[in-house]
Amino acid sequence: MDKYPMTLKGKQKLEAELKHIREVTRPENVKAIETAREHGDLKENAEYKAAKEQQSLIAARMEYLEDRISRAQVIDVSKLSGDRVVFGATVTLENIDTGETRTYRILGDDEADIDAGSISISSPIARGLIGKEVGDEVAIRTPAGMRHFEISDVTF
């Protein structure tokens, strides 16, 4: 059984989503199914079919969240330090070819948000950085092709 690394904040976000689905989304869906049933013939009832499809999506999302939460490996990033790239690190990279600098925080799959500067630990860039140190040069195959970076900073 694999564990999913995540921060405490990430786990709490998943728990809050699951709670909302259980207490709000699913009961609303049950009411929608009941209302649609009252409209008669279920074979020709688009509202009923849509509500039943939504019910399946809700059940699948709940199952996913329950699995992730049960297998969460919560990592306290406030207790991490050093120059080596690990889960929870904020890494500043310089593209050796262009001189462009980028900063990423390496988080769990469910916490990653490229717009907020965080990437998944299972992403190609993060996999190429894990275990490396400040000053190391790395070649990483990305969807856009091979990229060469130098790690200029690691913080927590």
C-alpha positions in Angstrom: 0.0 0.0 0.0 1.7 3.2 -1.2 1.6 6.3 1.0 0.9 9.7 -0.5 3.2 12.4 0.9 1.4 15.7 1.7 1.5 18.6 4.1 -0.9 18.8 7.0 -2.6 21.7 5.2 -3.0 19.5 2.1 -4.6 16.7 4.2 -6.9 19.1 5.9 -8.0 20.5 2.5 -8.9 16.9 1.3 -10.7 16.3 4.6 -12.7 19.5 4.2 -13.7 18.6 0.7 -14.8 15.2 1.8 -16.9 16.6 4.6 -18.5 19.1 2.2 -19.4 16.4 -0.2 -20.9 14.2 2.6 -22.8 17.1 4.2 -23.8 19.3 1.3 -23.2 17.9 -2.2 -24.5 14.4 -1.7 -27.7 15.4 0.1 -28.4 17.9 -2.6 -27.9 15.2 -5.2 -30.3 12.9 -3.4 -32.9 15.6 -3.4 -32.3 16.2 -7.1 -32.9 12.5 -7.8 -36.1 12.5 -5.7 -37.4 15.6 -7.5 -36.6 14.2 -10.9 -38.3 10.9 -10.0 -41.5 12.8 -9.3 -41.6 14.0 -12.9 -42.6 10.5 -14.1 -41.2 8.2 -16.7 -37.5 7.6 -15.8 -36.6 6.4 -19.3 -37.2 9.8 -20.9 -36.3 11.9 -17.9 -33.1 13.9 -18.6 -33.1 15.5 -15.1 -33.1 12.0 -13.5 -30.3 10.8 -15.8 -28.2 13.8 -15.1 -28.7 13.5 -11.3 -27.8 9.8 -11.5 -24.6 10.6 -13.4 -23.8 13.2 -10.9 -24.4 10.6 -8.1 -21.7 8.4 -9.8 -19.2 11.2 -10.0 -19.8 12.1 -6.3 -19.3 8.5 -5.2 -16.1 8.3 -7.3 -14.7 11.5 -5.8 -15.6 10.4 -2.3 -13.8 7.1 -2.8 -10.7 8.9 -4.2 -10.6 11.3 -1.2 -11.1 8.5 1.3 -8.3 6.6 -0.2 -5.9 9.6 -0.3 -6.7 10.6 3.3 -6.3 7.0 4.6 -2.9 6.7 2.9 -1.6 10.2 3.6 1.9 10.5 4.8 1.8 13.9 6.5 5.2 15.6 6.4 5.9 18.6 8.7 7.9 20.8 6.4 8.6 23.2 9.2 11.0 20.6 10.7 12.9 20.3 7.4 16.2 22.0 6.7 19.4 21.7 4.7 20.6 22.2 1.1 19.2 18.9 -0.3 16.0 18.9 -2.3 13.3 16.8 -0.6 9.5 16.9 -0.4 8.4 20.3 0.9 11.4 22.2 -0.4 11.2 25.5 -2.2 13.8 25.2 -5.0 15.1 28.1 -7.1 16.4 26.9 -10.5 18.3 28.8 -13.2 17.9 27.6 -16.7 21.5 27.2 -17.9 20.5 27.7 -21.5 18.4 30.9 -21.1 19.4 32.3 -17.7 15.8 32.4 -16.7 15.1 31.8 -13.0 12.1 29.9 -11.6 11.1 28.9 -8.1 9.0 25.9 -7.3 7.7 24.3 -4.1 7.6 20.5 -4.2 4.3 19.2 -2.7 2.0 16.2 -3.0 0.0 15.4 -6.1 -3.2 16.8 -4.7 -1.5 20.0 -3.5 0.3 21.0 -6.7 -0.7 24.2 -8.3 1.6 25.5 -11.0 -0.1 28.9 -10.9 0.8 29.2 -7.2 4.4 28.0 -7.9 4.0 24.5 -6.5 4.7 21.3 -8.4 3.8 17.7 -7.7 6.5 15.4 -6.3 5.7 13.0 -9.1 6.3 15.6 -11.8 9.3 15.3 -14.2 10.9 18.4 -12.7 10.5 17.3 -9.1 11.7 13.8 -9.8 14.8 15.2 -11.4 15.5 17.4 -8.4 14.9 15.1 -5.5 18.1 14.4 -3.7 20.1 17.1 -5.4 21.9 20.0 -3.7 22.5 23.7 -4.2 25.0 24.1 -7.0 24.1 20.9 -8.7 23.4 21.0 -12.4 20.6 18.7 -13.6 19.2 17.7 -17.0 15.5 17.1 -16.9 13.3 15.8 -19.7 10.1 17.8 -19.6 7.1 17.7 -22.0 8.7 20.7 -23.8 12.0 18.8 -24.2 15.3 18.4 -22.4 16.1 21.3 -20.0 19.3 22.0 -18.1 19.1 23.7 -14.7 21.4 24.7 -11.9 20.0 24.6 -8.4 20.7 28.1 -7.0 18.7 27.9 -3.7 16.8 25.4 -1.5 14.6 26.7 1.4 12.0 25.2 3.6 
